[in-house]
């Protein structure tokens, strides 16, 4: 009897090929590994992600996912986290590992309320090496939800069980690594041998799991400690512990129990207190130039306006200076790697005039600021005129705010630098963090739809470019900040879900972004929604994205 064949369109080559029905993706991947510069982690089949142990039984379009892609990097990291979890359980079965947050090119992990010694980190790393060398396959088992809950509760994973109770889906995929079952919120590699590059470094009370990035997927980066960022994360996590909301399940309990209003008010009061403290620190510093920077959708604009109000309380006369008005003429803009104008690079700004104008204002001179016309692509001297006095303070917000080259001609004593980002401390559970980028993409998607007329698809299509710009122009300078502000709100995902879910569901499987839209839909499915947006104050940072803000943008 002849073998039945299926027709596959391979995107790497653009060819249509015939394979036996039931061919496994890991077998197929070997035939196309040469078209990739890094390890293949999964495949996109008709724009849906499939793990490599899956078989193909129908005609399909296939694109393999490697480590240069966000989905491939996520799968790699998820596999390493499971290996770390298994190693920790083997060595310290009475402790509960926590994967808390990103820190540089790594994840900060610890054992709850137990300081990890350097020797223990060495032991865990050695056990991880053994598991990787064994090249163990990850086993996947679909269980009815209530059976999965019994399993997880019996293992002491009450945070996972609590979260799954609120999920609408009736089945749960449990992964096994050797004798260790666990639940993860995404796909796994084929085997432990697929994640050979990693490091485990002692850091503070725990350790940092280091892994390759998408720009250099075949090499392990040198780990550079980020002390200020670690401090902000630590402070936020302590606050989450105090209010009793550390995981998505905790947040769902608050929503289900009708205690959302109190949580919102406490969260907003914390923001207001932090902004007031920053205004006090600016006042004490003697600086008259505040530079604010941060990644996309971190709430920089609302933060800068609220900081300006607090500076008024302290007796200052704040003036906003927009970096957008210092763009050079469009026909002179430098080109990026793809031959297109790069409007995000520092060289797209007239830094000479920017420094000259600011120095004159700081010296007490009246200055008429430029105004840039995005329609004409040119600048003119038709902006606001600032007539300074001894109470004048300038507030500058922009992606290059922490780059020393932006204000190279202004003395450091005149500057106060603030880094703003949505550094969420809320995790799905102990083993599964919520990436800060997920919160920011949802914020941006909602804002783009509400105020810029963009679809969710358009936002997803440009997001990779936005992220690459942040890697080049923002993150390298974040430790230059004199202070950091965490714009994350513990309750925001319960509100963003109302807006983002309906936008994401409009993306169909005819576009490559479908798999990312599906991932975000599955992520939002873990949160109970809150419909009454009127309880959110008009000055809240989240209003910058959902609308009805007190401020004009």
C-alpha positions in Angstrom: 0.0 0.0 0.0 1.4 3.4 -1.1 2.4 5.9 1.7 -0.1 8.7 1.8 1.6 12.1 1.2 0.7 15.7 2.2 1.8 18.9 0.5 3.8 21.4 2.7 4.7 24.9 1.7 8.0 25.7 3.4 8.4 29.5 3.9 12.2 29.3 4.3 12.6 28.2 0.7 9.2 29.2 -0.9 8.8 25.7 -2.2 6.0 23.1 -2.0 7.2 19.7 -1.0 5.6 16.3 -0.4 6.1 14.4 2.9 4.5 11.3 4.3 1.3 12.0 6.4 2.2 11.9 10.1 5.7 13.4 9.6 7.0 14.8 12.9 8.1 18.4 13.0 11.5 17.6 14.6 12.3 15.3 11.7 11.2 18.0 9.2 13.2 20.6 11.0 16.5 18.7 10.3 15.9 19.2 6.6 15.7 22.9 6.9 18.2 23.6 9.7 20.7 25.0 7.2 18.4 27.9 6.5 18.6 29.1 10.1 21.6 30.6 11.9 20.4 29.4 15.3 18.7 26.4 16.9 15.1 25.6 15.8 12.8 25.6 18.8 9.3 25.2 17.3 7.4 25.7 14.1 4.6 28.0 12.9 2.0 25.8 11.1 -0.6 27.9 9.3 0.5 30.7 11.6 -0.2 28.7 14.7 2.8 27.6 16.9 3.4 23.9 17.2 5.9 22.1 19.3 8.5 19.9 17.5 7.1 16.6 18.7 3.8 17.3 16.9 2.9 15.5 13.6 1.5 16.9 10.4 -1.5 15.1 8.9 -2.8 17.7 6.5 -1.5 20.1 3.8 0.0 23.2 5.6 2.3 26.2 5.4 5.3 25.7 7.7 7.8 28.3 9.0 10.3 27.1 11.6 11.0 29.3 14.7 14.6 29.8 15.8 16.3 31.7 18.5 16.4 35.0 16.6 12.6 35.2 17.0 10.7 36.2 20.1 8.7 33.0 20.2 11.9 30.9 19.9 13.6 32.9 22.7 10.5 32.5 25.0 10.5 28.7 24.4 14.2 28.5 25.2 13.8 30.5 28.4 10.8 28.4 29.5 12.7 25.2 29.0 15.6 26.5 31.1 13.2 27.6 33.9 11.8 24.1 34.0 15.3 22.6 34.2 16.1 25.0 37.0 12.9 24.1 38.8 13.7 20.3 38.4 17.2 20.8 39.6 16.1 22.8 42.6 13.4 20.2 43.5 16.0 17.4 43.3 18.4 19.2 45.6 16.1 21.1 47.9 12.6 19.4 47.8 11.3 21.3 50.8 11.9 24.7 49.2 9.8 26.6 46.6 11.6 28.2 43.8 10.4 31.6 42.6 11.1 33.1 39.2 10.5 36.8 39.9 11.5 39.2 37.2 13.9 39.9 34.4 17.2 41.6 35.3 19.5 42.4 32.3 19.8 39.4 30.1 18.6 37.1 32.8 15.9 36.2 35.3 16.2 36.8 39.0 15.1 33.7 41.0 15.1 32.8 44.7 13.7 30.6 47.4 10.9 32.3 49.3 12.3 33.7 52.6 15.5 31.6 52.3 18.8 33.2 51.2 20.6 31.0 48.7 24.3 30.5 49.3 27.0 30.6 46.6 27.7 26.9 47.2 24.0 26.1 46.7 23.9 28.0 43.4 26.9 25.9 42.2 25.1 22.7 43.2 22.0 23.7 41.3 24.0 24.7 38.2 25.8 21.4 38.2 22.4 19.5 38.5 21.1 21.6 35.6 24.1 20.6 33.5 23.4 16.9 34.3 19.8 17.2 33.2 20.8 19.0 29.9 23.5 16.3 29.2 20.8 13.6 29.6 18.8 15.2 26.7 15.5 14.3 28.4 12.4 14.8 26.3 9.6 17.0 27.8 6.4 15.0 28.1 3.1 16.7 27.7 -0.2 15.4 29.1 -3.6 16.9 28.8 -5.7 16.6 32.0 -9.2 17.7 32.9 -8.9 20.9 34.8 -10.1 19.5 38.2 -7.6 16.6 37.9 -4.8 19.1 37.2 -5.9 21.1 40.2 -5.7 18.1 42.5 -2.2 17.3 41.2 -0.9 20.9 41.7 -2.5 21.3 45.1 -1.0 18.0 46.2 2.5 19.3 45.2 2.0 22.5 47.2 1.6 24.6 44.0 -1.5 26.4 45.4 -0.8 29.6 43.4 -1.0 27.6 40.1 -4.1 25.8 41.2 -5.8 29.1 42.4 -5.1 30.7 39.0 -6.4 27.8 37.0 -9.7 27.8 39.0 -10.6 31.0 37.3 -9.7 29.8 33.8 -12.6 29.0 31.4 -10.8 26.2 29.5 -11.8 22.7 30.7 -8.5 21.0 30.1 -4.9 21.8 31.2 -1.6 20.8 29.6 0.8 19.4 32.3 4.5 19.0 31.3 6.8 16.4 32.8 10.5 16.6 33.1 11.6 13.2 34.4 9.6 12.7 37.6 8.7 16.4 37.9 5.3 17.6 36.6 4.6 21.3 36.3 2.3 23.8 34.5 3.7 26.5 32.2 1.9 29.2 30.2 3.4 28.4 26.8 5.2 25.9 24.7 8.3 23.9 25.6 11.4 22.8 23.7 11.7 19.2 22.4 14.2 18.2 25.0 16.6 19.5 27.7 19.5 19.2 25.2 17.9 22.0 23.2 18.9 24.6 25.8 22.7 24.1 26.3 23.7 27.8 26.7 23.0 29.3 30.1 24.6 30.4 33.3 23.5 30.6 36.9 25.0 33.4 38.9 24.6 34.1 42.7 23.0 37.5 43.1 21.8 39.1 46.4 19.5 36.7 48.1 19.1 34.4 45.1 20.5 33.8 41.7 20.2 35.1 38.1 19.5 32.6 35.3 21.3 34.0 32.2 20.4 33.0 28.6 21.2 34.1 25.1 19.2 37.0 23.5 17.7 37.2 20.0 20.4 39.4 18.7 23.2 37.0 19.6 21.4 33.6 20.0 24.6 31.5 19.8 26.6 33.2 22.5 26.0 33.8 26.2 26.1 37.5 27.2 28.4 38.7 30.0 26.1 39.4 32.9 26.2 43.1 34.0 24.5 43.7 37.4 21.8 46.4 37.3 21.7 47.6 40.9 19.2 50.4 40.6 16.7 48.2 38.6 17.1 45.4 41.1 16.3 47.8 43.9 13.1 49.0 42.2 11.9 45.5 41.6 12.7 44.5 45.1 10.8 47.4 46.5 7.8 46.6 44.3 7.8 42.9 45.3 7.9 43.8 49.0 4.9 46.1 48.5 3.0 43.3 46.7 3.7 41.0 49.6 2.5 43.6 52.1 -0.9 44.1 50.3 -1.2 40.4 49.6 -1.3 40.6 45.8 1.7 38.8 44.4 0.2 36.6 41.7 -2.6 36.8 39.1 -4.6 34.4 41.3 -4.3 36.9 44.2 -5.6 39.7 41.9 -8.5 37.5 40.8 -9.4 36.9 44.4 -9.6 40.6 45.0 -11.8 41.1 41.9 -14.1 38.1 42.8 -14.3 39.4 46.4 -15.4 42.9 45.3 -12.4 44.6 46.8 -11.1 46.2 43.6 -11.9 49.8 44.5 -9.7 49.6 47.6 -6.8 48.0 45.7 -7.1 50.8 43.0 -7.0 53.6 45.6 -4.0 52.1 47.5 -2.1 51.6 44.2 -2.8 55.1 43.0 -1.9 56.6 46.4 1.4 54.7 46.2 2.1 56.3 42.8 1.3 59.7 44.1 3.5 59.2 47.2 6.4 58.1 45.0 6.0 61.0 42.6 5.9 63.5 45.5 9.1 61.9 46.9 10.8 62.3 43.6 9.8 66.0 43.4 11.3 66.4 46.9 14.5 64.7 45.7 14.7 67.0 42.7 14.2 70.0 45.0 17.0 68.9 47.4 19.4 68.2 44.4 19.3 71.8 43.3 18.8 70.7 39.7 16.8 72.8 37.2 16.7 70.3 34.4 14.7 67.1 34.8 15.4 64.4 32.1 12.8 61.6 31.8 13.3 58.5 29.7 11.8 55.1 29.4 10.6 52.5 26.9 7.4 52.7 24.9 4.1 52.8 26.8 5.7 53.2 30.2 3.5 56.2 31.0 6.3 58.8 30.7 4.0 61.5 29.5 1.5 61.2 32.4 4.4 60.8 34.9 6.1 64.0 33.6 2.8 65.9 34.0 2.2 64.6 37.5 5.8 65.3 38.5 5.4 68.9 37.2 2.3 69.3 39.5 4.3 68.1 42.5 7.2 70.5 41.5 4.6 73.3 41.6 3.7 72.2 45.1 7.4 72.6 46.0 7.5 76.2 44.6 8.9 75.6 41.1 7.6 76.9 37.8 8.0 73.9 35.5 8.2 74.1 31.7 7.9 71.1 29.4 10.5 71.0 26.6 9.7 68.5 23.8 12.6 66.7 22.2 10.3 66.2 19.1 10.7 69.9 18.3 14.5 69.4 18.0 14.3 67.0 15.0 16.6 68.0 12.2 15.0 68.5 8.8 13.7 65.3 7.4 15.8 65.4 4.2 18.9 65.5 6.4 17.9 62.6 8.7 20.4 59.7 8.8 19.5 56.3 7.4 19.1 53.2 9.5 20.5 49.7 8.7 17.6 49.0 6.2 18.3 52.2 4.3 15.2 54.0 5.7 15.3 57.2 7.8 16.1 56.4 11.4 14.0 58.9 13.4 15.0 57.2 16.7 18.7 57.7 16.6 20.3 60.5 18.6 21.7 62.0 15.4 18.1 62.7 14.2 18.1 65.5 16.8 19.8 68.9 16.7 21.6 68.4 19.9 23.8 71.5 19.4 20.8 73.8 19.4 19.1 71.8 22.2 22.1 72.3 24.5 22.4 75.9 23.5 18.8 76.7 24.2 18.8 74.9 27.6 22.0 76.5 28.7 20.6 80.0 27.9 17.4 79.3 29.8 19.4 78.0 32.8 21.5 81.2 32.6 18.3 83.3 32.9 17.8 84.3 29.2 14.5 84.3 27.5 14.4 81.7 24.7 11.9 81.0 21.9 11.8 77.3 21.4 11.7 75.7 17.9 8.6 73.9 16.6 8.9 70.9 14.3 6.3 70.3 11.7 5.8 66.6 11.1 3.8 67.4 8.0 6.5 69.6 6.4 9.4 67.7 7.9 11.1 71.0 8.9 11.7 73.1 12.0 10.9 76.8 12.6 11.4 79.3 15.5 7.7 79.5 16.3 7.5 77.6 19.6 6.7 78.8 23.1 8.9 81.5 24.6 10.3 80.7 28.1 11.1 83.7 30.2 13.0 82.1 33.2 13.1 83.1 36.8 14.8 81.6 39.8 11.9 79.2 40.2 12.1 77.9 36.6 12.7 74.2 36.1 12.7 72.4 32.7 11.1 69.0 32.3 12.3 67.1 29.2 10.8 63.7 28.3 12.1 61.5 25.5 13.8 58.2 24.6 17.3 59.8 24.8 16.9 61.5 28.1 19.5 59.4 29.9 22.0 59.4 27.1 24.8 61.6 28.3 25.5 62.8 24.7 22.1 64.5 24.6 23.1 67.0 27.2 26.9 66.9 26.9 27.3 70.7 27.2 25.2 71.0 30.4 26.8 70.4 33.8 25.7 67.3 35.7 24.9 69.4 38.7 22.1 71.0 36.8 20.4 67.7 35.8 18.2 65.2 37.5 17.6 62.0 35.5 14.6 59.7 36.0 14.0 56.3 34.3 10.3 55.3 34.0 9.1 51.8 33.1 6.2 49.5 33.9 8.2 47.0 36.0 5.3 44.7 36.9 5.9 42.7 40.1 2.7 40.7 39.6 3.5 37.2 38.4 1.2 34.4 37.1 2.6 32.1 39.7 5.9 31.3 41.4 7.5 29.8 38.2 6.0 32.0 35.6 6.7 35.7 35.6 4.7 38.3 33.6 7.2 40.0 31.2 7.1 43.8 31.4 7.0 43.8 27.6 3.6 42.1 27.7 2.1 44.8 29.9 3.6 47.5 27.6 2.4 46.0 24.3 -1.2 45.7 25.8 -1.0 49.3 26.9 0.2 50.5 23.5 -2.3 48.4 21.6 -5.2 50.0 23.5 -3.8 53.5 23.2 -3.0 53.1 19.5 -6.6 52.0 18.9 -8.2 54.6 21.1 -6.2 57.6 20.0 -4.3 56.8 16.8 -6.7 54.8 14.8 -4.4 51.7 14.6 -5.6 48.2 14.7 -4.1 45.6 17.0 -2.4 44.0 14.0 -0.7 47.3 13.1 0.6 47.6 16.6 2.0 44.1 16.6 3.6 44.6 13.2 5.7 47.5 14.4 6.4 46.2 17.9 9.6 44.3 17.0 11.1 47.5 15.5 10.1 49.4 18.7 11.8 46.8 20.9 15.0 47.0 18.9 15.0 50.8 19.2 14.7 50.4 23.0 17.6 47.9 23.1 19.8 50.5 21.2 18.7 53.8 22.7 17.1 53.3 26.1 18.1 50.2 28.1 21.9 50.8 27.8 21.5 54.0 29.8 18.9 53.1 32.4 21.5 52.7 35.2 22.5 56.4 34.5 19.3 57.4 36.2 19.4 59.3 39.5 16.1 57.7 40.3 13.6 55.2 38.9 9.8 55.2 38.8 7.8 52.1 38.4 4.6 53.0 36.5 3.1 49.5 36.8 -0.3 49.3 38.5 -1.1 46.0 40.1 -4.7 46.1 39.0 -4.3 47.3 35.4 -4.5 43.9 33.5 -8.0 43.4 34.9 -9.0 46.6 33.0 -6.8 46.3 30.0 -8.4 42.9 29.3 -11.7 44.6 28.5 -10.1 46.6 25.7 -7.3 44.4 24.4 -9.2 41.1 24.2 -11.7 42.3 21.6 -8.9 43.9 19.5 -6.7 40.8 19.5 -9.6 38.5 18.5 -9.9 40.5 15.3 -6.6 39.1 14.1 -7.1 36.0 12.0 -4.7 33.2 11.0 -3.9 34.6 7.6 -1.2 36.8 9.0 2.1 35.9 10.9 1.1 38.0 13.9 -1.8 35.6 14.6 0.4 33.4 16.9 1.4 36.4 19.0 -2.3 37.5 19.2 -3.2 34.0 20.3 -0.5 34.1 23.0 -1.7 37.4 24.4 -5.4 36.2 24.3 -4.4 33.1 26.3 -2.4 35.3 28.7 -5.4 37.6 29.3 -7.7 34.6 29.8 -6.1 34.1 33.3 -7.4 37.4 34.6 -10.9 38.2 35.7 -12.1 41.5 34.1 -13.3 44.6 35.9 -15.9 46.5 33.9 -16.4 49.6 36.0 -13.6 51.9 34.7 -15.1 55.0 36.5 -13.3 53.9 39.7 -10.0 54.7 38.1 -8.9 58.3 38.9 -8.6 60.7 36.0 -5.0 61.4 36.8 -4.0 57.7 36.8 -1.2 56.6 34.4 -3.5 54.0 33.0 -5.8 56.8 31.7 -3.1 57.7 29.2 -4.0 54.4 27.5 -7.7 53.8 28.1 -8.9 57.5 27.9 -10.7 60.1 29.9 -7.5 61.5 31.5 -7.4 64.7 33.3 -4.3 65.6 31.2 -4.1 66.7 27.6 -1.6 64.8 25.4 
